[in-house]
Amino acid sequence: MNTQHLRAAVLLFSLAITSATLTHAQSTLKASGVATGKTMLASAQGQADYTTVLKLLTASGLDKQANAAGQYTVFAPNNGAFDELGDATLQELLLPSSKSRLAKMLAYHVVKGRYTSDKLRDGQTLTNLTGQILVVHKQGDNITITDGRGTVADVIQRDVRATNGVIYTINKVLEKNLPQADIR
């Protein structure tokens, strides 16, 4: 995974945080189409339900690159999704020795290109920045994303449009069991 893709991953995570924040602040907002008019990082800072992903972005060293240009789609886990990993796993991911692993885990949630929900189809496959496949399942307004290990994440907010991509907030961390040996 190259530096440009890592920058894109950071940017998209910031956008996703914005999306989820809008959903959290306006709990009735479930429809698509919110435009932030900001980059991901600018939108994400100070949002209570996305403190974990911001902490992980900082630990990965990707936070400084979150204002990069480009068009990406991010499937960003909220705090509840990261809570499912457990404190021990989160603490391990924050260690300097886990920096590469953490960056790869975050990039797993990012796809190059701008995919709003009207462009997603049931059964569609998307290749993320790590080269792995994510499968979209879409039934009406309900969208789920399945990773290579079978983890299914529900989209709880969709189509948040930032200046550099589209954000979907999800309720699971994808590829959370990424083995240490898979990290380069």
C-alpha positions as CSV (number, residue, x, y, z in Angstrom):
1,M,0.0,0.0,0.0
2,N,1.5,3.3,-1.0
3,T,1.7,6.6,0.9
4,Q,-1.0,8.2,-1.4
5,H,-3.4,5.4,-0.5
6,L,-2.6,5.8,3.2
7,R,-3.3,9.5,2.9
8,A,-6.6,8.7,1.2
9,A,-7.5,6.3,4.0
10,V,-7.0,8.9,6.6
11,L,-9.0,11.5,4.7
12,L,-11.9,9.1,4.2
13,F,-11.9,8.1,7.8
14,S,-12.2,11.7,8.7
15,L,-15.2,12.1,6.3
16,A,-16.8,9.0,7.8
17,I,-16.5,10.5,11.2
18,T,-18.3,13.6,10.0
19,S,-21.0,11.5,8.6
20,A,-21.5,9.6,11.8
21,T,-21.4,12.8,13.8
22,L,-24.2,14.2,11.7
23,T,-26.2,11.1,12.4
24,H,-25.5,11.1,16.1
25,A,-26.3,14.8,16.5
26,Q,-29.5,14.5,14.4
27,S,-30.7,11.0,15.3
28,T,-33.6,11.3,12.9
29,L,-31.2,11.7,10.0
30,K,-31.1,8.4,8.3
31,A,-31.5,9.5,4.7
32,S,-28.6,10.1,2.3
33,G,-27.2,13.2,0.8
34,V,-25.7,15.3,3.6
35,A,-22.9,17.5,2.3
36,T,-20.3,18.7,4.8
37,G,-18.4,21.2,2.6
38,K,-15.2,20.2,4.5
39,T,-12.4,17.8,4.4
40,M,-12.7,14.7,6.5
41,L,-10.3,15.7,9.2
42,A,-11.8,19.2,9.6
43,S,-15.3,17.6,9.9
44,A,-14.2,14.9,12.3
45,Q,-12.4,16.8,15.1
46,G,-14.4,17.3,18.2
47,Q,-17.1,14.6,17.5
48,A,-17.8,12.6,20.6
49,D,-18.8,9.3,18.9
50,Y,-15.6,9.1,16.8
51,T,-12.9,9.6,19.4
52,T,-11.6,6.1,18.9
53,V,-11.0,6.3,15.2
54,L,-9.3,9.7,15.7
55,K,-7.1,8.2,18.3
56,L,-6.2,5.3,16.0
57,L,-5.5,7.7,13.1
58,T,-3.1,9.6,15.3
59,A,-1.4,6.4,16.5
60,S,-1.0,5.2,12.9
61,G,0.7,8.5,11.9
62,L,-2.0,9.1,9.2
63,D,-3.7,12.0,10.9
64,K,-1.3,14.6,9.4
65,Q,-2.3,13.5,5.9
66,A,-6.1,13.7,6.3
67,N,-6.6,16.8,4.2
68,A,-5.4,15.1,1.0
69,A,-7.3,15.6,-2.2
70,G,-8.9,12.7,-4.2
71,Q,-12.2,10.9,-4.4
72,Y,-12.6,7.9,-2.1
73,T,-15.4,6.0,-0.3
74,V,-14.9,5.1,3.3
75,F,-16.8,2.7,5.4
76,A,-16.0,4.1,8.8
77,P,-16.7,2.2,12.1
78,N,-18.1,4.3,14.9
79,N,-16.9,4.0,18.6
80,G,-19.4,1.2,19.3
81,A,-17.8,-0.9,16.5
82,F,-14.3,-0.3,18.0
83,D,-15.6,-1.1,21.5
84,E,-16.4,-4.7,20.3
85,L,-12.6,-5.2,19.8
86,G,-12.0,-4.9,23.5
87,D,-9.7,-2.8,25.5
88,A,-6.7,-5.2,25.2
89,T,-6.8,-5.2,21.4
90,L,-7.3,-1.4,21.2
91,Q,-4.3,-0.9,23.5
92,E,-2.2,-3.3,21.4
93,L,-3.1,-1.4,18.2
94,L,-2.0,1.9,19.9
95,L,1.5,0.6,20.5
96,P,4.3,2.0,18.2
97,S,5.1,-1.6,17.1
98,S,1.6,-1.9,15.7
99,K,1.7,1.2,13.5
100,S,1.9,-0.7,10.2
101,R,-0.8,-3.1,11.2
102,L,-3.1,-0.3,12.3
103,A,-2.6,1.7,9.1
104,K,-3.5,-1.4,7.1
105,M,-6.6,-2.1,9.2
106,L,-7.8,1.5,8.6
107,A,-7.0,1.4,4.9
108,Y,-9.1,-1.8,4.7
109,H,-12.2,0.4,5.1
110,V,-11.4,2.7,2.2
111,V,-12.2,2.3,-1.5
112,K,-10.9,4.5,-4.3
113,G,-13.7,6.3,-6.1
114,R,-16.9,8.1,-5.2
115,Y,-19.7,5.5,-4.6
116,T,-22.9,7.0,-3.4
117,S,-25.7,4.6,-2.5
118,D,-27.5,5.0,-5.8
119,K,-24.4,3.6,-7.5
120,L,-24.1,0.5,-5.2
121,R,-25.8,-2.7,-6.3
122,D,-26.6,-5.9,-4.4
123,G,-23.7,-8.3,-4.8
124,Q,-21.3,-5.6,-6.1
125,T,-17.6,-6.1,-5.2
126,L,-15.3,-3.2,-4.3
127,T,-11.6,-3.4,-4.0
128,N,-10.2,-1.6,-1.0
129,L,-6.9,0.2,-0.7
130,T,-5.2,-3.0,0.6
131,G,-6.3,-4.9,-2.5
132,Q,-9.0,-7.0,-0.7
133,I,-12.6,-7.4,-1.8
134,L,-15.6,-5.9,0.1
135,V,-19.1,-7.2,-1.0
136,V,-22.1,-4.8,-1.0
137,H,-25.5,-6.2,-0.1
138,K,-28.3,-3.9,-0.8
139,Q,-32.0,-4.5,-0.2
140,G,-34.1,-1.3,-0.6
141,D,-32.5,1.3,1.7
142,N,-30.6,-1.3,3.8
143,I,-27.0,-1.7,3.0
144,T,-24.4,-4.1,4.5
145,I,-20.8,-4.6,3.7
146,T,-19.1,-8.0,4.0
147,D,-15.3,-8.4,4.4
148,G,-13.1,-11.3,3.3
149,R,-13.6,-13.2,6.5
150,G,-17.4,-12.9,6.6
151,T,-17.9,-10.0,9.0
152,V,-21.1,-8.2,8.0
153,A,-21.3,-4.5,8.9
154,D,-24.6,-2.6,8.7
155,V,-24.5,0.8,7.2
156,I,-26.0,3.1,9.8
157,Q,-25.4,6.4,7.9
158,R,-24.9,6.7,4.2
159,D,-23.9,9.2,1.5
160,V,-22.2,11.9,3.6
161,R,-20.5,13.9,0.9
162,A,-17.2,15.6,1.8
163,T,-15.1,17.6,-0.5
164,N,-12.9,14.5,-1.3
165,G,-15.3,11.6,-1.1
166,V,-18.3,9.8,0.3
167,I,-18.7,8.4,3.9
168,Y,-20.7,5.5,5.2
169,T,-20.8,4.9,8.9
170,I,-20.8,1.2,9.9
171,N,-21.4,-0.7,13.1
172,K,-18.5,-3.2,12.8
173,V,-14.7,-3.1,12.3
174,L,-13.9,-5.0,9.1
175,E,-11.0,-7.5,9.0
176,K,-10.6,-6.9,12.8
177,N,-8.7,-10.2,13.0
178,L,-6.1,-9.3,10.5
179,P,-3.1,-11.5,11.5
180,Q,0.2,-9.9,12.3
181,A,1.8,-12.0,9.6
182,D,-0.3,-10.3,6.9
183,I,1.1,-6.9,7.7
184,R,3.9,-5.5,5.6
